[in-house]
């Protein structure tokens, strides 16, 4: 397998990992029936990451740890990010009480 193909499989793996992290973060903020759906999606993403990891391992390849930013890594970084210092402080103080 070429290095480019290994990179591509690693990119798919990273996308799924970041998707799982994103939906895990979302799952901490939702309630009610939506929580079941979000948690299910989190599980799907984590399982897909596992499949790509096993695929690489079956070919005796280690994943490339640094790939281009994935769409889901960008979503994950921006999820629940405060838009101002005031919103950050109010969210932080509500957690500590």
N, C-alpha and C positions, 0 to 999 in steps of 0.2 A: 504494500500500500504506500502511496506517495505521501509526502509530508503535507501536501495540500489537502488530501483526503482525510488524513488524521486531524488536521486543523478543523475541517468542516464538521466531522463527527463531534469534535470537542466543542465546537460552536453550538451545535444542536443540544448537547448535554448542558452547556452553560445556560442556554435559553430556558431549558426546562427547570434547572435549579433556580434561576432567577424568578421564573414564574411561580414556583412553589413558595419561595420566600415572599414574593409579592402577595399571593393569596393568603399566606399565613399571617402576614401583617394586617391584611384587610379583615381576616377572621377575628382578630382581636378587637375590632371596632364595630362589628355588626351584631345585631340581635335578632331573635325571632326566626321565622322560616328561612330567611336569607342565609343565616349562619350554616344551615345544613348544606345548601348549595355551594357556598363559598368553601366550606371545609372539604366537600367532595372534589371540587376543582383543585384545591391544594393537593389532595391525595393523588389525583390524576397526574399533575405536573411532577410530583415527587417520583411517582412510579415511572414516568417517561424518562426522567433523569437517570433512574436506576437502569432502565433498559439500555440507554446509550452507554452508560458506564460499563455494564456487562459486555456489550458489543465490543468496546475497545479492549476490555480485559481478555475476551475470547480470542482476540487477534494479537495478544501479548503487546498491546500498545498502552502507554500511559497518556491520559488526557493532557492536552495543551492547557496550561492553567491561565494563560493570558490570551484571550481572544478579543475581537472587536466588541465594543459595547453592544449588548443585545437590546432589542426593543423592551423586553421585560425588565432588564437591569435599569433602564432609564425610568420606567414606570415605578419600579421598586424604590429608586432613590427619591422620586418626587412624591410618593404616596405619603399622605399625612404630614407633609412638611409644612411647618407654620409659614404663613405669608407675612407675618410681622413679629416683632419682638413681643408686642402685647399679647398676641394669640399664643405664642410659645409660653409666655409666663403664666397665662391663665390655664392653659392645658397642664402645665407642670404643677401648678399649685392645686389643681383639682385632683391630681393623682396622689399627692402626698397627704390629703385629708381623709 
